[in-house]
């Protein structure tokens, strides 16, 4: 069972925004690593095999931030 | 059946933060009005009778913003 990597492009305008996304993702079961760049407007998430892309996307959407795009990296 | 008014103190550092909170609350069934002040760090919500305080609080929490306090106004 291997990990997944998911990439998202998310509109974040300040460190308060990116911290909020970071906070909710780190609370999500199965998340192993979160790498957020405010400059690049990107959110990269490594998860255990059991945590699917849609669940991560939904969790980010619930922050109220606009998700411009996303994809499964591996 | 009368409306409810709920007040929350929420840490929001930019208009991106307050817009995110506004967005999720306006998507929530039963929300009639949302009044957010970035300056005062406040979120005031008017809901129909059916929408309880805890549900609104939970929705705000899922944005990843830190809720400092909250109360039922009426």
Backbone of each chain as nested JSON, in Angstrom:
{
  "chains": [
    {"id": "A", "residues": [
      {"number": 1, "name": "UNK", "atoms": {"N": [0.855, -1.197, 0.0], "CA": [0.0, 0.0, 0.0], "C": [0.888, 1.243, 0.0]}},
      {"number": 2, "name": "UNK", "atoms": {"N": [0.809, 2.024, -1.035], "CA": [1.686, 3.19, -1.123], "C": [0.921, 4.478, -0.832]}},
      {"number": 3, "name": "UNK", "atoms": {"N": [1.681, 5.515, -0.579], "CA": [1.083, 6.816, -0.304], "C": [0.549, 7.453, -1.593]}},
      {"number": 4, "name": "UNK", "atoms": {"N": [-0.269, 8.47, -1.386], "CA": [-0.73, 9.283, -2.517], "C": [-0.144, 10.678, -2.404]}},
      {"number": 5, "name": "UNK", "atoms": {"N": [0.022, 11.316, -3.534], "CA": [0.356, 12.746, -3.549], "C": [-0.708, 13.473, -4.349]}},
      {"number": 6, "name": "UNK", "atoms": {"N": [-1.272, 14.495, -3.76], "CA": [-2.289, 15.3, -4.429], "C": [-1.813, 16.74, -4.502]}},
      {"number": 7, "name": "UNK", "atoms": {"N": [-2.119, 17.368, -5.619], "CA": [-1.747, 18.769, -5.807], "C": [-3.009, 19.607, -6.044]}},
      {"number": 8, "name": "UNK", "atoms": {"N": [-3.051, 20.769, -5.416], "CA": [-4.183, 21.681, -5.601], "C": [-3.681, 23.109, -5.804]}},
      {"number": 9, "name": "UNK", "atoms": {"N": [-4.383, 23.827, -6.646], "CA": [-4.145, 25.266, -6.788], "C": [-5.275, 25.989, -6.07]}},
      {"number": 10, "name": "UNK", "atoms": {"N": [-4.909, 26.747, -5.051], "CA": [-5.912, 27.346, -4.168], "C": [-5.627, 28.84, -4.006]}},
      {"number": 11, "name": "UNK", "atoms": {"N": [-6.686, 29.641, -4.121], "CA": [-6.53, 31.088, -3.922], "C": [-6.351, 31.386, -2.43]}},
      {"number": 12, "name": "UNK", "atoms": {"N": [-5.177, 31.883, -2.087], "CA": [-4.897, 32.249, -0.694], "C": [-4.212, 33.604, -0.709]}},
      {"number": 13, "name": "UNK", "atoms": {"N": [-4.755, 34.55, 0.047], "CA": [-4.216, 35.912, -0.064], "C": [-3.308, 36.357, 1.075]}},
      {"number": 14, "name": "UNK", "atoms": {"N": [-3.268, 35.606, 2.153], "CA": [-2.36, 35.99, 3.248], "C": [-1.966, 34.737, 4.017]}},
      {"number": 15, "name": "UNK", "atoms": {"N": [-1.068, 34.887, 4.975], "CA": [-0.638, 33.727, 5.754], "C": [-1.774, 33.208, 6.633]}},
      {"number": 16, "name": "UNK", "atoms": {"N": [-2.745, 34.065, 6.953], "CA": [-3.929, 33.6, 7.69], "C": [-4.704, 32.588, 6.862]}},
      {"number": 17, "name": "UNK", "atoms": {"N": [-4.794, 32.844, 5.571], "CA": [-5.478, 31.929, 4.642], "C": [-4.735, 30.596, 4.564]}},
      {"number": 18, "name": "UNK", "atoms": {"N": [-3.427, 30.669, 4.341], "CA": [-2.665, 29.431, 4.165], "C": [-2.585, 28.653, 5.477]}},
      {"number": 19, "name": "UNK", "atoms": {"N": [-2.499, 29.352, 6.599], "CA": [-2.51, 28.657, 7.89], "C": [-3.832, 27.939, 8.116]}},
      {"number": 20, "name": "UNK", "atoms": {"N": [-4.917, 28.533, 7.681], "CA": [-6.23, 27.916, 7.85], "C": [-6.323, 26.609, 7.064]}},
      {"number": 21, "name": "UNK", "atoms": {"N": [-5.829, 26.631, 5.842], "CA": [-5.836, 25.421, 5.012], "C": [-4.934, 24.36, 5.644]}},
      {"number": 22, "name": "UNK", "atoms": {"N": [-3.784, 24.787, 6.098], "CA": [-2.84, 23.889, 6.756], "C": [-3.467, 23.225, 7.985]}},
      {"number": 23, "name": "UNK", "atoms": {"N": [-4.174, 24.031, 8.761], "CA": [-4.789, 23.549, 10.004], "C": [-5.823, 22.452, 9.737]}},
      {"number": 24, "name": "UNK", "atoms": {"N": [-6.722, 22.685, 8.792], "CA": [-7.77, 21.684, 8.542], "C": [-7.191, 20.412, 7.932]}},
      {"number": 25, "name": "UNK", "atoms": {"N": [-6.174, 20.566, 7.087], "CA": [-5.596, 19.367, 6.467], "C": [-4.843, 18.529, 7.497]}},
      {"number": 26, "name": "UNK", "atoms": {"N": [-4.164, 19.186, 8.39], "CA": [-3.429, 18.429, 9.409], "C": [-4.333, 17.726, 10.413]}},
      {"number": 27, "name": "UNK", "atoms": {"N": [-5.593, 18.172, 10.481], "CA": [-6.56, 17.5, 11.363], "C": [-7.18, 16.267, 10.703]}},
      {"number": 28, "name": "UNK", "atoms": {"N": [-6.989, 16.144, 9.389], "CA": [-7.658, 15.09, 8.627], "C": [-6.897, 13.773, 8.77]}},
      {"number": 29, "name": "UNK", "atoms": {"N": [-7.621, 12.733, 9.157], "CA": [-7.018, 11.404, 9.319], "C": [-6.416, 10.915, 8.008]}},
      {"number": 30, "name": "UNK", "atoms": {"N": [-5.186, 10.477, 8.055], "CA": [-4.556, 9.897, 6.872], "C": [-3.614, 10.857, 6.171]}},
      {"number": 31, "name": "UNK", "atoms": {"N": [-3.613, 12.13, 6.613], "CA": [-2.696, 13.106, 6.015], "C": [-1.314, 12.936, 6.641]}},
      {"number": 32, "name": "UNK", "atoms": {"N": [-0.322, 12.747, 5.783], "CA": [1.041, 12.538, 6.274], "C": [1.9, 13.784, 6.162]}},
      {"number": 33, "name": "UNK", "atoms": {"N": [1.65, 14.587, 5.138], "CA": [2.422, 15.82, 4.983], "C": [1.63, 16.85, 4.197]}},
      {"number": 34, "name": "UNK", "atoms": {"N": [1.791, 18.112, 4.601], "CA": [1.127, 19.217, 3.903], "C": [2.198, 20.254, 3.583]}},
      {"number": 35, "name": "UNK", "atoms": {"N": [2.264, 20.634, 2.319], "CA": [3.233, 21.639, 1.902], "C": [2.477, 22.734, 1.157]}},
      {"number": 36, "name": "UNK", "atoms": {"N": [2.415, 23.919, 1.762], "CA": [1.628, 25.008, 1.186], "C": [2.544, 26.158, 0.797]}},
      {"number": 37, "name": "UNK", "atoms": {"N": [2.386, 26.652, -0.417], "CA": [3.108, 27.851, -0.835], "C": [2.112, 28.965, -1.109]}},
      {"number": 38, "name": "UNK", "atoms": {"N": [2.197, 30.002, -0.276], "CA": [1.348, 31.178, -0.477], "C": [1.758, 31.896, -1.756]}},
      {"number": 39, "name": "UNK", "atoms": {"N": [3.06, 31.916, -2.007], "CA": [3.598, 32.598, -3.187], "C": [3.111, 31.946, -4.48]}},
      {"number": 40, "name": "UNK", "atoms": {"N": [3.198, 30.612, -4.503], "CA": [2.806, 29.873, -5.719], "C": [1.322, 29.545, -5.742]}},
      {"number": 41, "name": "UNK", "atoms": {"N": [0.63, 29.755, -4.598], "CA": [-0.806, 29.442, -4.479], "C": [-1.062, 27.956, -4.673]}},
      {"number": 42, "name": "UNK", "atoms": {"N": [-0.196, 27.162, -4.043], "CA": [-0.302, 25.713, -4.188], "C": [-0.408, 25.006, -2.839]}},
      {"number": 43, "name": "UNK", "atoms": {"N": [-1.088, 23.885, -2.875], "CA": [-1.237, 23.024, -1.696], "C": [-0.887, 21.608, -2.141]}},
      {"number": 44, "name": "UNK", "atoms": {"N": [0.18, 21.047, -1.565], "CA": [0.587, 19.682, -1.893], "C": [0.418, 18.813, -0.653]}},
      {"number": 45, "name": "UNK", "atoms": {"N": [-0.269, 17.7, -0.852], "CA": [-0.633, 16.848, 0.275], "C": [-0.167, 15.418, 0.016]}},
      {"number": 46, "name": "UNK", "atoms": {"N": [0.488, 14.836, 0.999], "CA": [0.825, 13.411, 0.945], "C": [-0.083, 12.698, 1.938]}},
      {"number": 47, "name": "UNK", "atoms": {"N": [-0.733, 11.637, 1.47], "CA": [-1.67, 10.915, 2.334], "C": [-1.359, 9.423, 2.32]}},
      {"number": 48, "name": "UNK", "atoms": {"N": [-1.898, 8.753, 3.318], "CA": [-1.843, 7.298, 3.29], "C": [-2.775, 6.802, 2.184]}},
      {"number": 49, "name": "UNK", "atoms": {"N": [-2.608, 5.555, 1.824], "CA": [-3.368, 4.994, 0.711], "C": [-4.883, 5.129, 0.87]}},
      {"number": 50, "name": "UNK", "atoms": {"N": [-5.353, 5.074, 2.13], "CA": [-6.796, 5.052, 2.389], "C": [-7.488, 6.398, 2.151]}},
      {"number": 51, "name": "UNK", "atoms": {"N": [-6.741, 7.482, 2.132], "CA": [-7.363, 8.805, 2.024], "C": [-7.422, 9.252, 0.569]}},
      {"number": 52, "name": "UNK", "atoms": {"N": [-8.628, 9.366, 0.063], "CA": [-8.827, 9.66, -1.347], "C": [-8.769, 11.137, -1.701]}},
      {"number": 53, "name": "UNK", "atoms": {"N": [-8.582, 11.378, -2.977], "CA": [-8.485, 12.737, -3.511], "C": [-9.724, 13.567, -3.196]}},
      {"number": 54, "name": "UNK", "atoms": {"N": [-10.909, 12.986, -3.389], "CA": [-12.155, 13.727, -3.203], "C": [-12.335, 14.22, -1.764]}},
      {"number": 55, "name": "UNK", "atoms": {"N": [-11.916, 13.406, -0.815], "CA": [-12.042, 13.801, 0.594], "C": [-11.137, 14.992, 0.902]}},
      {"number": 56, "name": "UNK", "atoms": {"N": [-9.94, 14.96, 0.347], "CA": [-9.003, 16.068, 0.57], "C": [-9.537, 17.333, -0.098]}},
      {"number": 57, "name": "UNK", "atoms": {"N": [-10.023, 17.188, -1.327], "CA": [-10.595, 18.326, -2.054], "C": [-11.761, 18.94, -1.289]}},
      {"number": 58, "name": "UNK", "atoms": {"N": [-12.637, 18.086, -0.781], "CA": [-13.811, 18.541, -0.039], "C": [-13.395, 19.299, 1.234]}},
      {"number": 59, "name": "UNK", "atoms": {"N": [-12.376, 18.773, 1.889], "CA": [-11.893, 19.418, 3.119], "C": [-11.339, 20.811, 2.816]}},
      {"number": 60, "name": "UNK", "atoms": {"N": [-10.601, 20.924, 1.721], "CA": [-10.075, 22.243, 1.341], "C": [-11.238, 23.167, 0.965]}},
      {"number": 61, "name": "UNK", "atoms": {"N": [-12.22, 22.64, 0.237], "CA": [-13.365, 23.461, -0.18], "C": [-14.125, 24.023, 1.014]}},
      {"number": 62, "name": "UNK", "atoms": {"N": [-14.191, 23.258, 2.08], "CA": [-14.917, 23.692, 3.281], "C": [-14.237, 24.843, 4.011]}},
      {"number": 63, "name": "UNK", "atoms": {"N": [-12.993, 25.137, 3.641], "CA": [-12.359, 26.325, 4.213], "C": [-12.922, 27.598, 3.585]}},
      {"number": 64, "name": "UNK", "atoms": {"N": [-13.653, 27.45, 2.47], "CA": [-14.191, 28.624, 1.784], "C": [-13.218, 29.207, 0.783]}},
      {"number": 65, "name": "UNK", "atoms": {"N": [-12.016, 28.639, 0.722], "CA": [-11.038, 29.082, -0.274], "C": [-11.437, 28.53, -1.633]}},
      {"number": 66, "name": "UNK", "atoms": {"N": [-11.145, 29.295, -2.66], "CA": [-11.498, 28.829, -4.0], "C": [-10.408, 27.925, -4.561]}},
      {"number": 67, "name": "UNK", "atoms": {"N": [-10.823, 26.699, -4.883], "CA": [-9.894, 25.734, -5.463], "C": [-9.969, 25.902, -6.983]}},
      {"number": 68, "name": "UNK", "atoms": {"N": [-8.863, 26.332, -7.565], "CA": [-8.807, 26.616, -8.996], "C": [-8.622, 25.324, -9.789]}},
      {"number": 69, "name": "UNK", "atoms": {"N": [-7.89, 24.392, -9.207], "CA": [-7.654, 23.123, -9.898], "C": [-6.985, 22.155, -8.957]}},
      {"number": 70, "name": "UNK", "atoms": {"N": [-6.853, 20.923, -9.414], "CA": [-6.201, 19.917, -8.584], "C": [-5.969, 18.664, -9.393]}},
      {"number": 71, "name": "UNK", "atoms": {"N": [-5.025, 17.86, -8.949], "CA": [-4.786, 16.594, -9.626], "C": [-4.063, 15.607, -8.71]}},
      {"number": 72, "name": "UNK", "atoms": {"N": [-4.191, 14.349, -9.093], "CA": [-3.479, 13.278, -8.4], "C": [-2.091, 13.197, -9.013]}},
      {"number": 73, "name": "UNK", "atoms": {"N": [-1.068, 13.395, -8.195], "CA": [0.305, 13.322, -8.699], "C": [0.775, 11.863, -8.733]}},
      {"number": 74, "name": "UNK", "atoms": {"N": [0.449, 11.153, -7.668], "CA": [0.751, 9.723, -7.664], "C": [-0.076, 8.982, -6.638]}}
    ]},
    {"id": "B", "residues": [
      {"number": 1, "name": "UNK", "atoms": {"N": [-42.357, 30.707, 14.964], "CA": [-40.955, 30.338, 14.784], "C": [-40.141, 31.602, 14.465]}},
      {"number": 2, "name": "UNK", "atoms": {"N": [-39.247, 31.927, 15.353], "CA": [-38.482, 33.157, 15.142], "C": [-37.046, 32.837, 14.716]}},
      {"number": 3, "name": "UNK", "atoms": {"N": [-36.396, 33.835, 14.207], "CA": [-35.008, 33.678, 13.78], "C": [-34.073, 33.632, 14.986]}},
      {"number": 4, "name": "UNK", "atoms": {"N": [-32.858, 33.178, 14.702], "CA": [-31.812, 33.241, 15.721], "C": [-30.747, 34.234, 15.277]}},
      {"number": 5, "name": "UNK", "atoms": {"N": [-30.071, 34.795, 16.268], "CA": [-28.874, 35.592, 15.973], "C": [-27.721, 35.01, 16.763]}},
      {"number": 6, "name": "UNK", "atoms": {"N": [-26.647, 34.71, 16.041], "CA": [-25.462, 34.166, 16.683], "C": [-24.286, 35.106, 16.435]}},
      {"number": 7, "name": "UNK", "atoms": {"N": [-23.456, 35.248, 17.453], "CA": [-22.267, 36.096, 17.332], "C": [-21.009, 35.254, 17.568]}},
      {"number": 8, "name": "UNK", "atoms": {"N": [-20.001, 35.5, 16.745], "CA": [-18.727, 34.793, 16.911], "C": [-17.558, 35.778, 16.784]}},
      {"number": 9, "name": "UNK", "atoms": {"N": [-16.525, 35.533, 17.575], "CA": [-15.269, 36.27, 17.417], "C": [-14.285, 35.334, 16.729]}},
      {"number": 10, "name": "UNK", "atoms": {"N": [-13.845, 35.736, 15.547], "CA": [-13.044, 34.851, 14.701], "C": [-11.783, 35.586, 14.238]}},
      {"number": 11, "name": "UNK", "atoms": {"N": [-10.657, 34.914, 14.34], "CA": [-9.404, 35.502, 13.859], "C": [-9.368, 35.499, 12.332]}},
      {"number": 12, "name": "UNK", "atoms": {"N": [-9.382, 36.692, 11.745], "CA": [-9.327, 36.815, 10.283], "C": [-8.322, 37.912, 9.966]}},
      {"number": 13, "name": "UNK", "atoms": {"N": [-7.328, 37.579, 9.122], "CA": [-6.259, 38.554, 8.916], "C": [-6.318, 39.332, 7.608]}},
      {"number": 14, "name": "UNK", "atoms": {"N": [-7.178, 38.925, 6.687], "CA": [-7.295, 39.694, 5.441], "C": [-8.677, 39.475, 4.863]}},
      {"number": 15, "name": "UNK", "atoms": {"N": [-8.981, 40.202, 3.787], "CA": [-10.316, 40.06, 3.199], "C": [-10.507, 38.681, 2.571]}},
      {"number": 16, "name": "UNK", "atoms": {"N": [-9.402, 38.018, 2.226], "CA": [-9.491, 36.636, 1.741], "C": [-10.031, 35.719, 2.83]}},
      {"number": 17, "name": "UNK", "atoms": {"N": [-9.601, 35.96, 4.05], "CA": [-10.077, 35.194, 5.209], "C": [-11.566, 35.443, 5.442]}},
      {"number": 18, "name": "UNK", "atoms": {"N": [-11.948, 36.702, 5.486], "CA": [-13.351, 37.014, 5.788], "C": [-14.267, 36.586, 4.641]}},
      {"number": 19, "name": "UNK", "atoms": {"N": [-13.787, 36.705, 3.41], "CA": [-14.582, 36.216, 2.271], "C": [-14.795, 34.712, 2.343]}},
      {"number": 20, "name": "UNK", "atoms": {"N": [-13.79, 33.994, 2.806], "CA": [-13.906, 32.538, 2.915], "C": [-14.98, 32.161, 3.929]}},
      {"number": 21, "name": "UNK", "atoms": {"N": [-14.982, 32.84, 5.062], "CA": [-15.995, 32.574, 6.092], "C": [-17.382, 32.928, 5.549]}},
      {"number": 22, "name": "UNK", "atoms": {"N": [-17.463, 34.064, 4.889], "CA": [-18.724, 34.507, 4.289], "C": [-19.26, 33.48, 3.285]}},
      {"number": 23, "name": "UNK", "atoms": {"N": [-18.366, 32.945, 2.493], "CA": [-18.737, 31.991, 1.44], "C": [-19.339, 30.71, 2.032]}},
      {"number": 24, "name": "UNK", "atoms": {"N": [-18.678, 30.14, 3.015], "CA": [-19.185, 28.879, 3.578], "C": [-20.509, 29.097, 4.325]}},
      {"number": 25, "name": "UNK", "atoms": {"N": [-20.618, 30.237, 5.001], "CA": [-21.863, 30.48, 5.751], "C": [-23.035, 30.712, 4.797]}},
      {"number": 26, "name": "UNK", "atoms": {"N": [-22.787, 31.391, 3.716], "CA": [-23.879, 31.637, 2.766], "C": [-24.321, 30.377, 2.028]}},
      {"number": 27, "name": "UNK", "atoms": {"N": [-23.477, 29.362, 2.05], "CA": [-23.855, 28.07, 1.436], "C": [-24.677, 27.209, 2.392]}},
      {"number": 28, "name": "UNK", "atoms": {"N": [-24.688, 27.579, 3.664], "CA": [-25.316, 26.741, 4.686], "C": [-26.836, 26.963, 4.692]}},
      {"number": 29, "name": "UNK", "atoms": {"N": [-27.584, 25.884, 4.599], "CA": [-29.054, 25.955, 4.604], "C": [-29.565, 26.576, 5.9]}},
      {"number": 30, "name": "UNK", "atoms": {"N": [-30.422, 27.573, 5.775], "CA": [-31.028, 28.186, 6.95], "C": [-30.392, 29.508, 7.343]}},
      {"number": 31, "name": "UNK", "atoms": {"N": [-29.282, 29.848, 6.675], "CA": [-28.638, 31.133, 6.96], "C": [-29.375, 32.234, 6.209]}},
      {"number": 32, "name": "UNK", "atoms": {"N": [-29.794, 33.247, 6.942], "CA": [-30.535, 34.348, 6.326], "C": [-29.684, 35.589, 6.101]}},
      {"number": 33, "name": "UNK", "atoms": {"N": [-28.735, 35.804, 6.99], "CA": [-27.873, 36.975, 6.818], "C": [-26.524, 36.735, 7.493]}},
      {"number": 34, "name": "UNK", "atoms": {"N": [-25.471, 37.219, 6.843], "CA": [-24.127, 37.125, 7.408], "C": [-23.517, 38.522, 7.401]}},
      {"number": 35, "name": "UNK", "atoms": {"N": [-23.033, 38.935, 8.548], "CA": [-22.401, 40.251, 8.652], "C": [-21.022, 40.062, 9.282]}},
      {"number": 36, "name": "UNK", "atoms": {"N": [-19.985, 40.284, 8.474], "CA": [-18.624, 40.038, 8.939], "C": [-17.846, 41.344, 8.992]}},
      {"number": 37, "name": "UNK", "atoms": {"N": [-17.173, 41.581, 10.103], "CA": [-16.281, 42.732, 10.202], "C": [-14.855, 42.253, 10.401]}},
      {"number": 38, "name": "UNK", "atoms": {"N": [-14.037, 42.532, 9.396], "CA": [-12.616, 42.179, 9.479], "C": [-11.941, 43.048, 10.542]}},
      {"number": 39, "name": "UNK", "atoms": {"N": [-12.359, 44.291, 10.617], "CA": [-11.774, 45.237, 11.581], "C": [-12.048, 44.798, 13.017]}},
      {"number": 40, "name": "UNK", "atoms": {"N": [-13.307, 44.442, 13.269], "CA": [-13.698, 44.039, 14.633], "C": [-13.451, 42.559, 14.905]}},
      {"number": 41, "name": "UNK", "atoms": {"N": [-13.132, 41.781, 13.838], "CA": [-12.91, 40.337, 13.967], "C": [-14.178, 39.632, 14.457]}},
      {"number": 42, "name": "UNK", "atoms": {"N": [-15.304, 40.044, 13.884], "CA": [-16.587, 39.489, 14.301], "C": [-17.369, 38.9, 13.125]}},
      {"number": 43, "name": "UNK", "atoms": {"N": [-18.151, 37.895, 13.446], "CA": [-19.042, 37.251, 12.478], "C": [-20.431, 37.182, 13.124]}},
      {"number": 44, "name": "UNK", "atoms": {"N": [-21.396, 37.868, 12.537], "CA": [-22.764, 37.838, 13.05], "C": [-23.666, 37.162, 12.028]}},
      {"number": 45, "name": "UNK", "atoms": {"N": [-24.415, 36.189, 12.503], "CA": [-25.206, 35.359, 11.603], "C": [-26.666, 35.35, 12.06]}},
      {"number": 46, "name": "UNK", "atoms": {"N": [-27.568, 35.586, 11.126], "CA": [-28.997, 35.427, 11.388], "C": [-29.449, 34.168, 10.663]}},
      {"number": 47, "name": "UNK", "atoms": {"N": [-30.131, 33.281, 11.404], "CA": [-30.566, 32.02, 10.811], "C": [-32.06, 31.811, 11.052]}},
      {"number": 48, "name": "UNK", "atoms": {"N": [-32.623, 30.912, 10.29], "CA": [-33.981, 30.458, 10.565], "C": [-33.956, 29.639, 11.855]}},
      {"number": 49, "name": "UNK", "atoms": {"N": [-35.119, 29.434, 12.417], "CA": [-35.221, 28.754, 13.709], "C": [-34.561, 27.373, 13.715]}},
      {"number": 50, "name": "UNK", "atoms": {"N": [-34.606, 26.694, 12.558], "CA": [-34.133, 25.307, 12.485], "C": [-32.611, 25.163, 12.576]}},
      {"number": 51, "name": "UNK", "atoms": {"N": [-31.887, 26.222, 12.284], "CA": [-30.423, 26.114, 12.236], "C": [-29.805, 26.475, 13.586]}},
      {"number": 52, "name": "UNK", "atoms": {"N": [-29.194, 25.489, 14.217], "CA": [-28.67, 25.667, 15.569], "C": [-27.278, 26.279, 15.62]}},
      {"number": 53, "name": "UNK", "atoms": {"N": [-26.963, 26.758, 16.799], "CA": [-25.669, 27.409, 17.062], "C": [-24.488, 26.491, 16.745]}},
      {"number": 54, "name": "UNK", "atoms": {"N": [-24.593, 25.23, 17.198], "CA": [-23.469, 24.308, 17.037], "C": [-23.12, 24.041, 15.572]}},
      {"number": 55, "name": "UNK", "atoms": {"N": [-24.148, 23.974, 14.742], "CA": [-23.916, 23.727, 13.32], "C": [-23.185, 24.906, 12.683]}},
      {"number": 56, "name": "UNK", "atoms": {"N": [-23.593, 26.109, 13.079], "CA": [-22.929, 27.306, 12.537], "C": [-21.485, 27.368, 13.025]}},
      {"number": 57, "name": "UNK", "atoms": {"N": [-21.289, 27.086, 14.304], "CA": [-19.94, 27.087, 14.885], "C": [-19.038, 26.073, 14.178]}},
      {"number": 58, "name": "UNK", "atoms": {"N": [-19.588, 24.889, 13.946], "CA": [-18.829, 23.822, 13.29], "C": [-18.438, 24.223, 11.86]}},
      {"number": 59, "name": "UNK", "atoms": {"N": [-19.361, 24.869, 11.169], "CA": [-19.095, 25.307, 9.796], "C": [-17.978, 26.347, 9.773]}},
      {"number": 60, "name": "UNK", "atoms": {"N": [-18.001, 27.26, 10.722], "CA": [-16.933, 28.263, 10.789], "C": [-15.608, 27.58, 11.136]}},
      {"number": 61, "name": "UNK", "atoms": {"N": [-15.649, 26.628, 12.062], "CA": [-14.423, 25.928, 12.461], "C": [-13.775, 25.198, 11.288]}},
      {"number": 62, "name": "UNK", "atoms": {"N": [-14.613, 24.677, 10.401], "CA": [-14.083, 23.931, 9.253], "C": [-13.357, 24.815, 8.245]}},
      {"number": 63, "name": "UNK", "atoms": {"N": [-13.485, 26.126, 8.393], "CA": [-12.696, 27.013, 7.528], "C": [-11.238, 27.044, 7.985]}},
      {"number": 64, "name": "UNK", "atoms": {"N": [-10.976, 26.52, 9.188], "CA": [-9.619, 26.543, 9.717], "C": [-9.305, 27.826, 10.461]}},
      {"number": 65, "name": "UNK", "atoms": {"N": [-10.244, 28.77, 10.455], "CA": [-10.064, 30.006, 11.226], "C": [-10.257, 29.695, 12.701]}},
      {"number": 66, "name": "UNK", "atoms": {"N": [-9.536, 30.407, 13.54], "CA": [-9.658, 30.17, 14.971], "C": [-10.824, 30.962, 15.547]}},
      {"number": 67, "name": "UNK", "atoms": {"N": [-11.768, 30.24, 16.125], "CA": [-12.926, 30.862, 16.757], "C": [-12.555, 31.142, 18.218]}},
      {"number": 68, "name": "UNK", "atoms": {"N": [-12.486, 32.413, 18.559], "CA": [-12.059, 32.822, 19.9], "C": [-13.226, 32.705, 20.89]}},
      {"number": 69, "name": "UNK", "atoms": {"N": [-14.407, 32.963, 20.398], "CA": [-15.586, 32.879, 21.256], "C": [-16.849, 33.001, 20.431]}},
      {"number": 70, "name": "UNK", "atoms": {"N": [-17.961, 32.776, 21.1], "CA": [-19.23, 32.897, 20.387], "C": [-20.375, 32.831, 21.364]}},
      {"number": 71, "name": "UNK", "atoms": {"N": [-21.517, 33.357, 20.969], "CA": [-22.688, 33.27, 21.833], "C": [-23.977, 33.436, 21.032]}},
      {"number": 72, "name": "UNK", "atoms": {"N": [-25.031, 32.949, 21.645], "CA": [-26.365, 33.107, 21.064], "C": [-26.88, 34.476, 21.506]}},
      {"number": 73, "name": "UNK", "atoms": {"N": [-27.164, 35.336, 20.539], "CA": [-27.658, 36.677, 20.865], "C": [-29.172, 36.628, 21.112]}},
      {"number": 74, "name": "UNK", "atoms": {"N": [-29.847, 35.882, 20.238], "CA": [-31.292, 35.681, 20.463], "C": [-31.795, 34.488, 19.677]}}
    ]}
  ]
}
